[in-house]
Amino acid sequence: MNISGNKKQKGFLIGLLFLILTACGLLPGMPANALGAPPQPAPDSTPVALHGRLKVENARLTDCHGEPFQLYGMSTHGIAWFPQYVNQDAFCTLRDDWNTNCIRLALYTDEYNGYCSGGNQKELKELVKNGVDYATGLGMYVIIDWHVLNDRDPNVHKTEALEFFKEMSALYKDHDNVLYEICNEPNSGVSWDSIKSYAREVIPAIRANDKDAVILVGTPTWSQDIDQAAASPLEYDNLLYTLHFYANTHTDWLRKRLESCIAQGLPVFVSEFGTCDASGNGGNNFDQTSQWLDLLDRNQISYCCWSLANKAETSSVIDPSCNKTSRWEAEELSETGRWIREYFLRK
Ligand code: IDC
């Protein structure tokens, strides 16, 4: 072969190598997808681009085309605690490599530098806003969760809740992808009447800015007593009542309650569930989790899994030894993380 032939061959080989590296996302400046992820959808095929603003119709979450629509994805752990997971690349990984369409931002009110117990409110609000911005940019739905737990009764921090939700709903009134969860888990004997009286102040405060906002309302006993909501629902539209389960603690009896509430026409959202004990720890019960998720899928009830964190507890989906905040490999996930990601991928 003559010299110019050699040169051509060399040029061809360099070109080929460039193409291969580019395809693998290995050249500098090339955005690499989450490993193992399908190609990122074009902006017009994101969940929000396809389904638009949601509403509650015939007791179901419904998309802008009037079709029943199910949200599913991860809940963060407390964002004050694990702020590092509120980043765009993490949410992109959850959208593209975990096949989820929704993220829940858990803002504790009363624990661990909670919003109402010494946390820096300005910084916490910035985190929420960043989370909403990342989700919006990615065309994902996002739930702003006022994470009542230690405080038991949402009325304890009602003043702060009103102020917070007024500010958030003013900011996001034109967003199609934001849902508001006004109290995570009232508990320790707090009555449905007491929750209703709180809701009757917070819902109108949100609706003054965003008259059609979809709002999630917690129920008594750590959001298990949806039967009380079914017996005496609030007098507003576009509401979903939350049911929470932890699969190794809450089994048949709570599923039966859910089935009965579905039959009564109660709109339900499982805004938090765990694959393990209600403590967030202990052994996983994937058999019970499957029974739960199958029931939810059959009825197109939405759900978020607790939690996006690497805390050394069963419910965390990232292995405690892994400090990466996005693009996790399977072996960097916990047993829970691997299982739930596989479940989402099969949907
Ligand atoms: C748990 C966390 C744990 C944290 C605790 C604080 O997993 O790391 O120390 O809160 O009290 C819920 C709550 C949710 C709990 C979770 C597991 O909504 O905040 O998280 N759980 O106990 N309801 C039922 C279970």
Residues whose N, C-alpha, C, O or C-beta is under 5 A from the ligand:
A	BS01	IDC	L149 E185 A278 S279 G280
